[in-house]
């Protein structure tokens, strides 16, 4: 009896409860929430703006944060200013701390002004140090820009493109596939041939070709919008084929026939009764499709055809690391954007796989 009661309780749990009960999926959701929250609050979290630069600290290593004083006692964290020296014999530059004065790290410090959510003027940053000291937790790039701050601003573009792409591609694919499967016959044949033609377009090479003929004067925001739109309009066809197959199986169900008998129009029948039956697949497909958009944008930015400098994205930050591939052993922090791309895609795929099990009716009795 106890076992039967437990199984009944499991079946009554919502999909969200079953998803959250999975420890790996729960960790993935928390990590994704932290990543998107950090991107959303990039201006407030980062000590510097995306375009801030200090030419005197170009290619500087990560700032050393000290937690002990001269006597070895634990104290409030502080940093020193850094001075650059150049060795003529070896053509190498090095950075040495000037220990004459300590600069404590200050929380919720006033700094560069920005507009929170693009509307509210603010100048409070989570942490910072007093000038002339700098705090570059992941070093700086060739232009003296803080790599740590640019990670958050890069996340805004690299993470946002996935959901913007879904907002365009999924409605098209769902409605197109629903209409094709519901009407069948010659309508279905023609619509699916069009979808197959679009699926045959090599999206990555199309973007490369378009990028080659775009005017150099295009801003990164315009390129970002163009990449999103193109990836979306060539990414809906595969989804429409799957939705079409599911609708073919649903359209003969009794509740659909009852809607027709009641005089409901075909479009309303599709939107109200047919497409909702594909909701579980759509949710899973969405979580698995976002990584594809992220990888596409990162790949294009990596080869210099996506988001352009001085704007940041994880792709063009990783390109900077590859341009300095000979120094990666001495500067491993340069590959941080690549690690974040890997973690993001892994988390999305983990959540998608778990959702597929959670929403599968055959698994609900054992989940």
Buried (B, 14 or more C-beta within 10 A) or exposed (E): EEEEEEEEEBEEBEBEEBBBBBEEBBEBBEBBEEBBEBBBBBBBBBBBBBBBBBEBBBBBBBBEEBEEEEEEEEBEBBBBBBEEEEEEEEEEEEBEEEEEEBBBBBEEBEBBEBEEEEEEEEEBBBBBBEEEBBBBBBBBBEBBBBBBBBBBBBBBBBBBBBEBBBEBBBEBBBBBBBBBBBBEEEEBEEBBEBBEEBBEEEBBEEBBEEBEEEEEEEEBEEBBBBBBBBBBBBBBBBBBBBBBEBBBEBBEEEEBEEBEEEEBEEEEBBBEBBBEBBEBBBBBBBBBBBBBBBBBBBBBBBBEBBBBBEBBBBBBBBBBBEEBEEEEEEBEBBBBBBEBBEBBBEBBBBBBBBBBBBBEEEEBEEB
